Amino acid sequence: MAEAVFFDLDGTLADTAPDLIGTLHRLQVENGLPETPFGKLRPMVSNGVRGLLGLGFGLTPDMPEYPQMAKRFLDLYADALCIETRLFAGMAELLDALDAHGLSWGVVTNKAERFARPIVDTLGLTARCSCVVGGDTAARAKPHPDPLLHACQVSGTNPLNCLYVGDDIRDITAGRAAGMKTIAAAYGYLGNGVEISAWNADVIIQHPLEILELLGSS
C-alpha cells in the first residue's frame, strides 16, 4: 500500500492554464500584439514562462529581451494567480478519498513557491496537504529528484512507497530517479513534444480517479 501520492501542480492537480494564458494575453496587449489563441498556448503551460513567452513573443531565455519580459510576466501573474484556476474534474474526489484512507499527499512543482503556495491556499488545500515543494525549494528542480526527495523528508515517507503524478516527461524522470512509482496524467497539458507512451511512466491515466485503482497494488 502506498504511503503518499505527490502531484505536479500545473496540468496535473489543477488547470492553471486560464490564469497563465490570461497573463500572457495581457502582456501581448501591452506590447501591441494580437493574442495567441488559447488552444495553441495550452500545451505550453507546463513549460511555464519560458514556453509561453516562446510561443507568444518568439523569445528564448538566451535573448537579451527575455529577462525583462519574463519579470513583467511574473509581476502580472502574481496579481492573478488563482482567478480561474480550478482543480481538474475528479481531483477533489480523489483527494477526499486519500484523506479518508489516511494517505498523505502533497504538491511538487517547478513553479516557484511564492506562486505555488498561494494557489494551493486559494484552492483550500493548504491545511490538508503534507507539503508544497516548489522549483526553488530544493537545490535542483525537476527533472532532478531533489524536490521529490525533499517532499518525502517533509512528509516522513519512504520514496519507494510513494507515487508521483505528472503531465510532463520531466515529472516522470524525476519520479523514477527518486525511486517512486510514476503516473503520467494524459488529461494534462503534455506540451513537451514527446509522446506520452515514450515517457517510461509506470502507468498512464486518463482521469484522476483512476489513481484509486492503483493504490492497492503500489
Secondary structure, DSSP 8 states (H G I E B T S, - for coil): --SEEEE-TBTTTEE-HHHHHHHHHHHHHHTT-----HHHHGGGGGGHHHHHHHHHH---TTSTTHHHHHHHHHHHHHTSTTSS-EE-TTHHHHHHHHHHTT-EEEEE-SS-HHHHHHHHHHTT-TTT-S-EE-TTTSSS-TTSSHHHHHHHHHHT--GGGEEEEESSHHHHHHHHHHT-EEEEETTS---SSS-GGGS--SEEESSTTHHHHHGGG-
